[in-house]
Amino acid sequence: MNTPAHIFLAAAIAAKPDAKARNAALIFGAVFPDLMMFVMVAWERWVNGLNLEKIFSEAYFSAFWQEIFAINNSAPMFALILGLGLLLRIDWLWAFGLAAMVHALLDLPLHNDDGHPHFWPFTDWIYVSPVSYWDPNHHGFEAGLLEAGLCLALAVILLRRFKGSVARGAIAVGLVVEFTFAVGFHLFSG
């Protein structure tokens, strides 16, 4: 799934108008599994001068990148954080763990040849799904349509829950970013 879709899902699951710390933790948790990829892509592109094709065909699959992805996408680690947050009754901690764990587990069935070891540190196994959220050779167009529809439905839910103009503006911006990512993947991947 595209990162904005993970944010919409986490917010729809547990965000509340009167819970700013929880909501921030949900957003950060939903982004966290992809965060280092964004940093590393930016570094390779703007510091090392690699083009996006080289980044996503070589650097992305390097041992170093895969080790980072293993940590950033570890469902067991996020389950531990979620459990600690619930046990200690720390609202923002369980919210972060929940959002990150949901992100990792929903990525599992939506990555074909670019998946992560979601059960690190217990195993380095990577599930190769027949479906990709972006690759048209693996139902990416259909998955993208479903994701866009899901985000639209989640946005309606969130717009009903949040009445403030800042929250509603953020929801609208999120939809624009989600649809830009979804359309962009299909324009650039054929």
C-alpha positions in Angstrom: 0.0 0.0 0.0 1.1 3.6 -0.5 2.1 5.3 2.7 -1.0 7.7 2.8 -3.3 4.6 2.6 -1.6 3.3 5.8 -2.2 6.6 7.5 -5.9 6.6 6.5 -6.3 3.1 7.8 -4.6 3.7 11.1 -6.6 6.9 11.6 -9.9 5.2 10.8 -9.1 2.4 13.3 -8.2 4.5 16.3 -8.0 8.3 15.8 -10.2 10.5 18.0 -10.9 14.2 17.8 -9.8 14.8 21.4 -6.7 12.6 21.4 -3.9 14.7 19.8 -1.0 12.6 21.1 -2.7 9.3 20.1 -3.4 10.7 16.6 0.2 11.9 16.1 1.4 8.5 17.2 -0.9 6.8 14.8 0.3 8.9 11.9 4.0 8.4 12.9 3.4 4.6 13.3 1.7 4.4 10.0 4.6 6.1 8.3 7.5 4.5 10.3 7.8 1.3 8.3 8.4 3.4 5.1 10.4 6.2 6.7 13.9 4.9 6.2 13.1 4.0 2.6 12.2 7.7 2.0 15.4 8.8 3.7 17.6 6.4 1.8 16.0 7.1 -1.6 16.5 10.8 -1.0 20.1 10.3 0.0 20.9 8.1 -3.0 19.1 10.5 -5.4 20.2 13.9 -4.1 23.6 13.1 -2.4 24.9 10.2 -4.5 23.2 11.3 -7.7 21.7 7.9 -8.6 18.6 7.8 -10.8 15.4 6.3 -9.5 15.7 3.2 -11.8 19.1 2.4 -10.4 17.9 3.0 -6.8 14.9 0.7 -7.1 16.7 -2.0 -9.2 19.9 -2.1 -7.2 20.3 -0.1 -4.0 16.8 -1.2 -2.8 17.8 -4.8 -2.9 21.3 -4.4 -1.3 22.0 -6.2 1.9 22.3 -2.9 3.8 18.9 -1.7 2.7 17.2 -5.0 3.4 18.6 -5.0 6.9 17.1 -1.6 7.6 13.8 -2.7 6.0 13.8 -5.8 8.3 13.9 -3.6 11.4 11.5 -1.0 10.1 8.9 -3.6 9.1 9.1 -6.1 12.0 5.5 -7.1 13.0 6.8 -8.8 16.1 8.6 -5.7 17.2 5.5 -3.6 16.7 3.4 -6.2 18.5 5.7 -5.9 21.5 5.4 -2.1 21.4 1.6 -2.4 21.1 1.5 -4.8 24.0 3.7 -2.7 26.2 1.6 0.4 25.5 -1.6 -1.5 26.5 0.0 -3.0 29.6 1.4 0.3 30.7 -1.7 2.2 29.6 0.4 4.6 27.5 -2.0 5.8 24.8 0.5 7.1 22.3 2.7 4.0 22.6 0.1 1.4 21.8 -1.2 3.7 19.0 2.2 3.8 17.4 2.6 0.0 17.8 -0.8 -0.6 16.4 -0.4 1.6 13.3 3.1 0.3 12.5 2.0 -3.4 13.0 -1.1 -2.9 10.8 1.2 -1.3 8.1 3.6 -4.2 8.2 0.9 -6.8 8.1 -1.0 -5.1 5.2 2.2 -4.8 3.2 2.8 -8.5 3.5 0.2 -9.6 0.8 0.8 -6.5 -1.4 4.5 -6.9 -2.3 5.6 -9.2 -5.1 9.3 -9.1 -5.5 10.0 -6.1 -3.3 8.7 -7.4 0.1 10.4 -7.3 3.5 11.1 -9.9 6.2 8.0 -8.9 8.3 8.7 -11.4 11.0 12.3 -10.3 11.8 14.1 -11.1 14.1 12.6 -14.6 14.2 13.1 -15.2 10.4 14.4 -13.5 7.3 11.7 -15.1 5.2 10.1 -12.8 2.7 6.6 -13.6 1.3 6.4 -13.2 -2.4 2.8 -12.3 -3.0 1.1 -12.8 -6.4 -0.3 -9.3 -5.9 1.6 -6.0 -5.9 0.1 -2.7 -4.8 1.9 -1.0 -7.7 3.3 -3.4 -10.3 0.8 -3.8 -13.2 2.4 -7.2 -14.0 1.1 -8.5 -10.6 -2.4 -6.9 -10.5 -1.1 -3.5 -9.5 -3.7 -1.6 -11.4 -6.5 -3.5 -9.8 -4.9 -3.3 -6.3 -4.4 0.4 -6.9 -8.1 0.9 -7.7 -9.1 -1.0 -4.6 -6.7 1.0 -2.5 -8.0 4.3 -3.9 -11.6 3.2 -3.2 -10.6 2.2 0.3 -9.0 5.5 1.0 -12.0 7.4 -0.3 -14.3 5.4 2.0 -11.9 5.9 5.0 -11.8 9.6 4.2 -15.6 9.8 4.4 -15.5 8.0 7.8 -12.8 10.4 9.0 -14.6 13.5 7.7 -17.7 12.4 9.7 -15.5 11.9 12.8 -13.4 15.1 12.6 -15.2 18.4 12.3 -12.3 20.8 12.6 -11.0 22.6 9.5 -7.4 21.6 10.1 -8.2 17.9 10.4 -10.5 18.1 7.4 -7.8 19.9 5.4 -5.3 17.2 6.3 -7.7 14.5 5.2 -8.2 16.3 1.8 -4.4 16.7 1.4 -4.0 13.0 2.3 -6.4 12.1 -0.5 -4.6 14.2 -3.0 -1.3 12.6 -2.1 -2.7 9.1 -2.2 -4.3 9.6 -5.6 -1.1 11.3 -6.9 1.0 8.2 -5.7 -1.5 5.8 -7.2 -1.7 7.5 -10.5 2.0 8.2 -10.6 2.9 4.5 -10.1 0.7 3.5 -13.1 1.9 6.3 -15.3 5.6 5.5 -14.7 5.3 1.7 -14.6 3.4 1.4 -17.8 
